[in-house]
């Protein structure tokens, strides 16, 4: 009987081993596939549970008049579509774009489920005050930004949601602000009423009462002859360009001690219409008085950085009058740190002839540009 050499394998045994190995590999792949499927399903479930909103197919309904980008599921784009009515707004929507349509009314019904809305843009439509149903806007408890520019409004709409932070009403026909309109809007930081039809009689002493956090007020391009009364104390930016304002009451700025940017371009201000202290208000950093009827440079604060006086009737610059007085310098400090902060001065369009007085540069040592 011949012995099998130690190095010689049985062909049948090798075949069996190959079969067993292949079966084992297939089993391992199958186990990995099942494990991966289960893991993926588990991860997907956790992801879906942790999502802020459960975007089911039902939730992702999109009004046929609009566009709902899958990559931005909280936004609804319905602008430039010739719409005459607001479609039903799905509950997931935070940002609603309806500008440049033919919408005349804001009824309550389309917003029944839109409890998450933060932003509504209804600019360039045909909305009137009569077309706004009373509870349509006030029911939106999370609304922060409301754009109603370029419509047909004749008064500031009311009631509005307490949550509102910005109200944009430029280029309407607003001539009235009903009493109590702003009484509950303590979160409003920006109010834009530019390019309307506001007269002085639109304001009462308590018109702005309630606007505790208002920082920017824009009433440019109206028909005001006087400064608006009793502005909110936190106002930092006040824009009153293109009115017919003739004067500023004495101590007017005491009520708005934080005002930093003041624009009164294109009015009818004269020397006689200014307070005795002029604009010597420490909070004001940027003062614009272009296109008025001033014949003298008014008094200013040492903190003022930008002064626009172009296109008035100023004939000369009396530096001894306008140079702000400064307190005695602390020891080892220089005038560059504690002197007047004026950096930009515009005087062109007046009756001033060059050269620039040297004492002007001596007073305002931080001046970087003088236009004359």
C-alpha positions as CSV (number, residue, x, y, z in Angstrom):
1,X,0.0,0.0,0.0
2,X,1.5,3.2,-1.1
3,X,1.7,6.0,1.4
4,X,0.4,9.5,0.6
5,X,3.2,11.9,0.6
6,X,2.9,14.5,3.3
7,X,2.8,17.4,0.9
8,X,0.1,16.1,-1.3
9,X,-3.5,17.2,-0.6
10,X,-6.6,15.2,-1.4
11,X,-8.4,17.1,-4.2
12,X,-11.8,16.2,-2.8
13,X,-10.8,17.6,0.6
14,X,-9.6,20.8,-0.9
15,X,-12.9,21.2,-2.7
16,X,-14.8,20.7,0.5
17,X,-12.7,23.3,2.3
18,X,-13.3,25.8,-0.5
19,X,-17.0,25.2,-0.3
20,X,-17.0,25.7,3.4
21,X,-15.0,28.9,3.1
22,X,-17.3,30.3,0.4
23,X,-20.3,29.5,2.6
24,X,-18.7,31.2,5.6
25,X,-17.9,34.3,3.6
26,X,-21.4,34.5,2.3
27,X,-22.8,34.1,5.8
28,X,-20.5,36.9,7.1
29,X,-21.6,39.2,4.2
30,X,-25.2,38.4,5.0
31,X,-24.8,39.1,8.7
32,X,-23.0,42.4,7.9
33,X,-25.8,43.4,5.5
34,X,-28.5,42.6,8.1
35,X,-26.5,44.5,10.8
36,X,-26.0,47.5,8.5
37,X,-29.6,47.6,7.5
38,X,-30.7,47.5,11.1
39,X,-28.1,50.1,12.1
40,X,-29.1,52.4,9.3
41,X,-32.8,52.1,10.2
42,X,-31.9,52.8,13.8
43,X,-29.8,55.8,13.0
44,X,-32.6,57.1,10.7
45,X,-35.1,56.7,13.4
46,X,-33.0,58.6,15.9
47,X,-32.3,61.4,13.4
48,X,-36.0,61.7,12.7
49,X,-36.9,61.8,16.3
50,X,-34.2,64.4,17.0
51,X,-35.3,66.7,14.1
52,X,-37.0,69.9,15.3
53,X,-39.9,69.2,12.9
54,X,-41.1,65.8,11.6
55,X,-41.1,66.4,7.9
56,X,-43.6,63.8,6.8
57,X,-45.0,63.9,3.2
58,X,-48.2,65.4,4.6
59,X,-46.3,68.2,6.4
60,X,-44.4,69.0,3.2
61,X,-47.5,69.9,1.3
62,X,-46.7,72.9,-0.9
63,X,-49.3,75.3,-2.3
64,X,-49.4,74.8,-6.0
65,X,-49.0,78.6,-6.6
66,X,-45.7,78.6,-4.8
67,X,-42.2,77.0,-4.6
68,X,-41.0,75.0,-1.7
69,X,-37.2,74.3,-1.9
70,X,-36.5,70.8,-0.4
71,X,-33.2,72.2,0.9
72,X,-35.0,75.0,2.8
73,X,-38.2,73.3,4.1
74,X,-39.1,76.3,6.4
75,X,-39.4,78.7,3.5
76,X,-42.3,79.3,1.1
77,X,-41.7,81.4,-2.1
78,X,-44.8,82.9,-3.7
79,X,-43.4,86.1,-5.1
80,X,-43.9,87.5,-8.6
81,X,-46.8,85.2,-9.4
82,X,-49.7,87.5,-10.0
83,X,-51.5,86.2,-6.9
84,X,-54.7,87.9,-5.8
85,X,-55.1,85.9,-2.6
86,X,-52.8,84.5,0.1
87,X,-52.7,80.7,-0.2
88,X,-53.0,78.4,2.9
89,X,-49.7,78.5,4.7
90,X,-48.4,75.1,5.9
91,X,-47.5,74.7,9.6
92,X,-43.8,74.2,9.0
93,X,-43.2,77.6,7.4
94,X,-41.0,80.2,9.1
95,X,-40.2,82.4,6.1
96,X,-43.0,83.6,3.8
97,X,-42.3,85.5,0.6
98,X,-45.3,87.1,-1.1
99,X,-43.9,90.3,-2.5
100,X,-44.7,91.8,-5.9
101,X,-48.2,90.3,-6.4
102,X,-51.8,91.7,-6.6
103,X,-52.9,90.8,-3.1
104,X,-55.5,93.2,-1.6
105,X,-56.4,91.5,1.6
106,X,-54.8,89.7,4.6
107,X,-57.5,87.3,6.0
108,X,-57.1,85.2,9.1
109,X,-57.9,81.8,7.5
110,X,-54.7,81.3,5.4
111,X,-52.6,81.6,8.6
112,X,-54.6,79.2,10.8
113,X,-51.8,76.6,10.9
114,X,-48.9,79.0,10.4
115,X,-48.0,79.2,14.1
116,X,-44.2,79.1,13.4
117,X,-44.0,82.2,11.1
118,X,-41.1,84.5,11.8
119,X,-40.8,86.5,8.6
120,X,-43.5,87.8,6.2
121,X,-42.7,89.8,3.1
122,X,-45.8,91.4,1.5
123,X,-44.0,94.3,-0.2
124,X,-45.4,95.6,-3.5
125,X,-49.0,94.5,-3.3
126,X,-52.3,96.3,-3.1
127,X,-53.1,95.8,0.5
128,X,-55.4,98.4,2.3
129,X,-56.3,98.7,5.9
130,X,-59.8,97.6,5.2
131,X,-58.4,94.4,3.7
132,X,-56.6,93.3,6.9
133,X,-58.8,91.1,9.0
134,X,-58.5,92.2,12.7
135,X,-56.9,89.1,14.1
136,X,-54.9,88.0,11.0
137,X,-51.6,89.4,12.1
138,X,-51.9,89.5,15.9
139,X,-52.5,85.7,15.9
140,X,-48.9,85.1,14.7
141,X,-47.3,84.9,18.1
142,X,-43.8,84.2,16.9
143,X,-43.6,86.8,14.1
144,X,-40.4,88.9,14.1
145,X,-40.3,90.7,10.8
146,X,-43.2,92.2,8.8
147,X,-42.6,93.9,5.5
148,X,-45.6,95.9,4.0
149,X,-43.7,98.4,1.9
150,X,-45.2,99.7,-1.4
151,X,-48.9,99.0,-0.6
152,X,-52.0,101.1,-0.1
153,X,-52.1,101.5,3.6
154,X,-53.5,104.8,5.0
155,X,-52.7,104.1,8.7
156,X,-50.3,101.9,10.7
157,X,-52.1,98.4,10.9
158,X,-53.3,97.3,14.3
159,X,-53.3,95.0,16.3
160,X,-49.9,93.5,15.7
161,X,-48.2,90.6,17.5
162,X,-46.2,91.5,20.6
163,X,-43.3,89.5,19.3
164,X,-42.6,91.8,16.4
165,X,-39.1,93.2,16.1
166,X,-39.1,95.0,12.8
167,X,-42.0,96.8,11.0
168,X,-41.4,98.1,7.5
169,X,-44.1,100.4,6.1
170,X,-42.2,102.6,3.6
171,X,-43.9,104.0,0.5
172,X,-47.5,103.7,1.6
173,X,-50.1,106.4,2.1
174,X,-49.9,106.4,5.9
175,X,-51.3,109.6,7.5
176,X,-52.7,108.2,10.7
177,X,-51.3,106.3,13.7
178,X,-54.4,105.1,15.8
179,X,-54.0,105.6,19.5
180,X,-52.5,102.6,21.2
181,X,-51.1,101.1,18.0
182,X,-47.6,100.6,19.6
183,X,-48.7,100.1,23.2
184,X,-47.9,96.4,23.3
185,X,-44.9,96.3,20.9
186,X,-42.1,96.4,23.5
187,X,-39.9,94.1,21.4
188,X,-39.9,96.4,18.3
189,X,-36.4,97.6,17.5
190,X,-37.0,99.1,14.0
191,X,-39.9,101.2,12.7
192,X,-39.7,102.4,9.1
193,X,-42.4,104.9,8.1
194,X,-40.4,106.8,5.4
195,X,-42.1,108.1,2.2
196,X,-45.6,108.3,3.6
197,X,-48.0,111.2,4.2
198,X,-47.5,111.9,7.9
199,X,-48.3,115.4,9.2
200,X,-47.6,116.8,12.6
201,X,-51.2,116.0,13.7
202,X,-50.6,112.3,13.3
203,X,-48.7,112.3,16.6
204,X,-50.0,112.5,20.2
205,X,-47.7,112.8,23.2
206,X,-48.2,109.1,23.9
207,X,-48.0,107.8,20.2
208,X,-44.8,106.0,20.8
209,X,-45.5,104.8,24.3
210,X,-44.8,101.1,24.6
211,X,-41.8,101.1,22.2
212,X,-39.3,100.5,25.0
213,X,-36.7,98.9,22.9
214,X,-37.0,100.9,19.7
215,X,-33.5,101.7,18.3
216,X,-34.1,102.9,14.7
217,X,-37.0,105.3,13.7
218,X,-37.2,106.4,10.0
219,X,-39.7,109.1,9.1
220,X,-37.9,110.6,6.1
221,X,-39.9,111.9,3.2
222,X,-43.1,112.9,4.9
223,X,-44.7,116.3,5.5
224,X,-43.5,117.1,9.0
225,X,-43.0,120.7,10.1
226,X,-42.0,119.9,13.7
227,X,-39.9,117.3,15.4
228,X,-42.0,114.3,16.4
229,X,-42.9,114.4,20.2
230,X,-41.8,112.2,23.0
231,X,-39.7,109.6,21.1
232,X,-38.7,106.3,22.8
233,X,-35.8,106.8,25.2
234,X,-33.7,104.0,23.6
235,X,-33.7,105.6,20.1
236,X,-30.2,105.5,18.6
237,X,-30.9,106.2,14.9
238,X,-33.4,109.0,13.9
239,X,-33.9,109.7,10.2
240,X,-36.0,112.8,9.4
241,X,-34.6,113.8,5.9
242,X,-36.8,115.4,3.3
243,X,-39.5,116.9,5.5
244,X,-40.3,120.6,6.2
245,X,-38.9,120.8,9.7
246,X,-38.2,124.4,10.7
247,X,-36.9,124.1,14.3
248,X,-35.9,121.9,17.2
249,X,-37.4,122.6,20.6
250,X,-35.1,123.4,23.5
251,X,-33.9,120.3,25.4
252,X,-35.4,118.1,22.8
253,X,-32.6,115.6,22.9
254,X,-32.9,115.1,26.7
255,X,-35.7,112.6,26.0
256,X,-33.5,110.5,23.7
257,X,-30.1,110.4,25.5
258,X,-28.8,107.6,23.4
259,X,-29.3,109.1,19.9
260,X,-26.1,108.5,17.9
261,X,-27.1,109.0,14.3
262,X,-29.3,112.0,13.4
263,X,-30.3,112.9,9.8
264,X,-32.1,116.1,9.1
265,X,-31.0,116.7,5.5
266,X,-33.4,118.5,3.1
267,X,-35.4,120.4,5.7
268,X,-36.0,124.1,6.5
269,X,-33.8,124.5,9.6
270,X,-32.5,128.0,10.3
271,X,-30.1,129.3,13.0
272,X,-33.1,130.7,14.9
273,X,-34.8,127.3,14.9
274,X,-31.9,125.5,16.7
275,X,-31.7,125.0,20.5
276,X,-29.3,127.5,22.3
277,X,-26.8,124.7,22.8
278,X,-27.1,123.7,19.2
279,X,-26.2,120.0,18.8
280,X,-23.9,119.8,21.8
281,X,-25.2,116.4,22.7
282,X,-22.5,113.9,23.8
283,X,-24.3,110.8,22.4
284,X,-24.4,112.1,18.8
285,X,-21.6,110.6,16.6
286,X,-23.0,111.3,13.1
287,X,-24.9,114.5,12.3
288,X,-26.3,115.3,8.9
289,X,-27.8,118.8,8.2
290,X,-27.2,119.1,4.5
291,X,-29.6,121.2,2.3
292,X,-31.0,123.5,5.0
293,X,-31.0,127.3,5.6
294,X,-28.2,127.6,8.2
295,X,-25.9,130.6,8.0
296,X,-23.6,129.5,10.9
297,X,-21.9,126.3,11.9
298,X,-23.9,125.1,15.0
299,X,-22.3,124.2,18.3
300,X,-21.4,120.5,18.5
301,X,-20.1,118.0,21.0
302,X,-16.5,116.9,21.4
303,X,-17.7,113.3,20.7
304,X,-19.1,114.1,17.2
305,X,-17.2,112.2,14.5
306,X,-19.0,113.1,11.2
307,X,-20.7,116.4,10.4
308,X,-22.5,117.2,7.1
309,X,-23.3,120.9,6.6
310,X,-23.1,121.1,2.8
311,X,-25.6,123.2,0.8
312,X,-26.6,125.7,3.4
313,X,-25.9,129.4,3.5
314,X,-22.8,129.4,5.6
315,X,-20.3,132.2,4.8
316,X,-17.5,131.6,7.3
317,X,-16.4,129.2,10.0
318,X,-16.0,130.8,13.5
319,X,-13.7,128.2,15.1
320,X,-13.7,130.0,18.5
321,X,-17.5,129.3,18.7
322,X,-17.7,125.8,17.3
323,X,-14.6,124.3,18.8
324,X,-15.9,122.1,21.7
325,X,-14.6,122.9,25.1
326,X,-12.8,119.9,26.7
327,X,-12.1,119.2,30.3
328,X,-8.6,119.5,31.6
329,X,-6.4,116.7,30.3
330,X,-5.4,114.0,32.7
331,X,-1.8,113.8,33.5
332,X,0.4,112.2,30.8
333,X,-2.5,112.2,28.2
334,X,-2.6,114.1,25.0
335,X,-5.2,116.0,23.1
336,X,-5.5,113.3,20.4
337,X,-7.1,111.0,23.1
338,X,-9.1,113.6,24.9
339,X,-9.7,116.4,22.3
340,X,-12.6,116.7,19.8
341,X,-13.2,113.5,17.9
342,X,-14.4,115.1,14.6
343,X,-13.0,113.1,11.6
344,X,-15.1,114.2,8.7
345,X,-16.5,117.6,7.9
346,X,-18.4,118.6,4.8
347,X,-19.0,122.3,4.0
348,X,-19.3,122.4,0.2
349,X,-22.2,124.1,-1.5
350,X,-22.0,127.0,0.9
351,X,-20.6,130.5,0.5
352,X,-17.3,129.7,2.2
353,X,-14.2,130.5,0.3
354,X,-10.9,128.6,0.7
355,X,-8.4,128.3,2.3
356,X,-9.5,126.3,5.3
357,X,-8.8,128.3,8.5
358,X,-5.7,126.9,10.2
359,X,-7.3,127.1,13.7
360,X,-9.9,124.7,12.4
361,X,-7.2,122.1,12.0
362,X,-5.7,123.1,15.3
363,X,-9.0,122.4,17.1
364,X,-10.0,119.3,15.3
365,X,-6.7,117.4,15.2
366,X,-8.3,114.1,14.2
367,X,-9.9,115.5,11.0
368,X,-9.1,113.2,8.1
369,X,-11.3,114.9,5.4
370,X,-12.7,118.4,4.9
371,X,-14.9,119.0,1.9
372,X,-15.2,122.7,1.2
